[in-house]
Amino acid sequence: MPLCRWIGIGIVAAALLLPGCKRQYSQESPEALLDSARQMVLDGNARRLSELVLSQSDGEALVVDRLGRTMGALQRLGTAVNNAFPLEVERIRQQADQAAASGEINSLIGRALTAQGGVARGAPRAVRDQQRMRQGVDGVVRELLADPYGWLERHGDKLQPLRITDDLVALTWQDKPVLGLRLVEQDGKWYFQLPLDLPALRRFLPQNDAEFEIWGELVASIHNVLLDLAIEVEQGKHKSLESVAATAGEYALPTAIMVMIAYGKALEDRGR
């Protein structure tokens, strides 16, 4: 092959690796923002979803960035689980699709977004019973790991913007309001805004950088769990989705409990 052709190939390859050459996703309108979020998932770029979220402070930016990393790790784990246990994953997908076709929301992410029942029903009693709590966590994790973004991939087009003001938009899914999530415009671009000012939750959500840092530690620990699990599944160390879900609970709960104890202390200090 002529030298000039090799040089040309090298230039093209280098250009593709430059940060400025990564795929751009439009944020020019609420509709474009929704399309971009869905396309990121379809492209395998869930890690970049954090680029579409508006941060109001350094602490919030830290959490948002780590959430992006975590969503990327979750996507990798979802791919590994799908490759390892395709029949189990397909069964969960079919259940979610059948529910969606009838206007119901049977997926964990869908229910959480639209504040539908089934995610936290009976939670206080379950929290008092460690065994029931663990069973509940395993069930949630099993569904999440089996098809983390499937609902968004296949039914995300049913998410619709509902304009409130010129620069503020709410979301609906089949006329059901999406919990707290808003779209806002800043400097000509549209972003998702985290629901940190919901009246019912405000006292429990972070309000300063120190509290955001604690949440950042929690998100980082979840990221590490997901990444470790992805590697284990890719290496064939799990024989079923049930095993992956149970291991996720074993890995995540101790750290999560310690972090939430620290956050509880921070909330007490805030009230003083």
N, C-alpha and C positions, 0 to 999 in steps of 0.2 A: 504494500500500500504506500503511495507517495507520502513523503514527509509532510507536505502541506495539508493533506487530508487528515493525518494523525493530529496535527496542530489544531485543525478546525474542530475535530471531535473533542479535543481537550478543552478548547475554549467554550464550546457548548455545555460540556459537562460541568465545568467550573461555574458557568453562569447559572446553571440550574441549582447549584449548591449555595449560591450567595443568598443571604437573608432577604435582600430586597427583591429577589425573584420568586419568592414563595407565592403561592396562589392568593390572590386578593378576593375578599368576600365583601359584597356591597352592603352598606349601611345607609343608603340614601333615603330610605323610606321605611316605615314600620313593616310593610309587606316584604321588602328586600331583606330586612333584618331577620325575619322569620325564615325566609328561604335560605339565607346564609347559614343559620344555625342548623337547619336540617341538612344542608349540603355538606357542612363540615363533618357531620356524623357519617353521611354516606361516603365521603372521601376518606374516612378513617382518621380524620383530624379532630377528634373530640377534644384533644388537648388544647386546641385553639379556641374553644368556646369561651374561655375567659376573656378573649379579646373583645367580645361583644358585650361585656358587663361593665357598667360604669361604676367606678370606685370614688367615694367621697373623701377618703383619707388614706394615709399611708398604711394604717392597720387594716383597713378594709381591702386595700390593694393587695396586701400580703395574703389575706385569706382567699381572695378571688384567684390570684395566681396559683396558689396551692390547690384550689378546687379544680383549676384547669389541668394541672398535673395529675390529680386524682381521677378526673374523668378520662384522661388518656390511659391511665393504668387500668381503669375499669373496662375500657374498650378492648385493650389487649387481653384482659382476662376473659371477657365475653367471647372473643374470637377463639381463644384456647379452649374454653368450655364447649363452644359449638363444635369445634373440630373433634373433641374427645368424646362428647356425649350427644351426638346429633339427634337421636330419637327422643331423649328427655327434653331437649331444647325445643324440638318441633312440637311436642305435646303442649308445652307451656305457651308457645306462640299461637297455636290453634285456639286455645282457650281464650287468649286475649283478643284474637281477631274475631271470634264468634261473638264475644261480648260487645266489641266495638261495632260490629255489623248490626246489632240489635239496639244500638244507642247506649249500651252500658259501658262502664269502664272497669275492666277486670285486671288491668296491669297495675303494678305498684306505682310506677312513675305517673301513669294517667290519673290514678286515684289521688295521689299526693298533690298533683298540679291543680286538680279541680276540687280538692277538699272533700272527696267522697268518703263514705264510711268504709270500714274494713281494715284500715291501716292501724289505727290506734284504739279501736273499740275494746273496752275491757282492760286497757293498759294499766291503770292503777293497781288492780288486783294482781295482774301478771308481774308487775314490778316487785310486789311483796313476796311473790313466790318465785324463787330463783330458777327452779326447774321450768316453770311455765314461761318465765322470761326468756330462758335460753331456747326453748322450743319456738317461741315467737320470733326471736332473732334469726334462728336457723331458717324458718319459713320465709321470712322477708329476704334474707340473703340468697336463698335458693332461687327465688323468683328474679331477683335483681341480677344475679350472675348469669342466669340462663339466657336472658335477652335484655341487656341493660338499655339499649337504645332502639330496640325493635319497634316499640310503640311509636316513638317519634319518627322513625324511618317510614313506617307504613301508614301512619295516621296523622303525622304532623301537619299535613296539608289541611286538616280540619281545624287547626288553630287559626283563629281570625282576630285581627285587631279591632278594637272598639274605641274610636277616638273620643276622648273626654275634652281636651283642649287642643290648641294648635301644636303644643309641644309635649303633650302627655297622652298616652294611649294605654288602655287596658287590654287584656286578652280574654277570649272566650274559646271554648271547645264545644261545638254543637250547642251553642247558646248557654253553656255552663261557664260561670266565671272561673278563671284560673287564679288560684290562691295568691293574692298579694302581688304577683309579678306584674311590673309595669314596664312600658317602653317610654323612654324619654329622649329628647333631642338635645344635643350639645354640640356647638360649633359645626352645625350642618350634618352631623351624623346621628343615627339612632342607636340607642343602647338598651339592654335590659338593666333594670334597677332592682337590686335585692330588696325584699319587703322587710326592711329593718325598723319601720315605724308603725307596724300594725299595733293598734291599741291593746289588743288582748295579749300580745307577745312582747311588747316593747321592753318591759321590765326584765325579761329574761334574755333579750338579745344584746350583743355587745354595743357599748356606747362610747368607748374610748380605745385608744391604740393598745393599751395594756390588756384589755379584755379581748380585743381582736387577736392579739398574739396568742392567747390561750386557745382560742378557736383555731388559730393557725396550726398549733401543735396537734390538736385533735385531727384536723384534716391531713396533716403530714403523716400521722400514725396510720390513718386509714389508707393513705397512698401506699405506704410501705407494706401493709398487709395485702393489698390487692396485687402489688408487684410481686411479692413473694409467692402468692398463690398462683399467679399467672405462670411463673417459672416452674412451679411444682407440677401444674397441669400439663405444661408443654413437655416436661420430662417424664410424664406418665406415672406420677406418684399417687394419683387418685384414681379410684376405680368407678366412682359414681359422682353425680352432682351432689348427692346427699353428703358424701365425704368432704367435698369442697366447701359446702355451706357450713358444716359442723366445724371444720378447721378454721374457717373465717371467724366464727364466733369465738373459738378458743384463742385465736391470735388477737382479736380486736378488743374484746370486752375488758381485760385487765387494764390496758392503757387508757381506754375510753373512760373507765370508772375513775382512774387517778386524775385524768385531765378535768373531768366534770367536778370532782371534789375541789380541785384548784379553782375552777370557775365559780363554784358556789361560794368559796371564800372571797373571791373578787366581788361578787354581788353583795355579800355582807359588808365588805369595806366600802362599796359605793353608797350604801344606805347610811353610813355613819356621818 
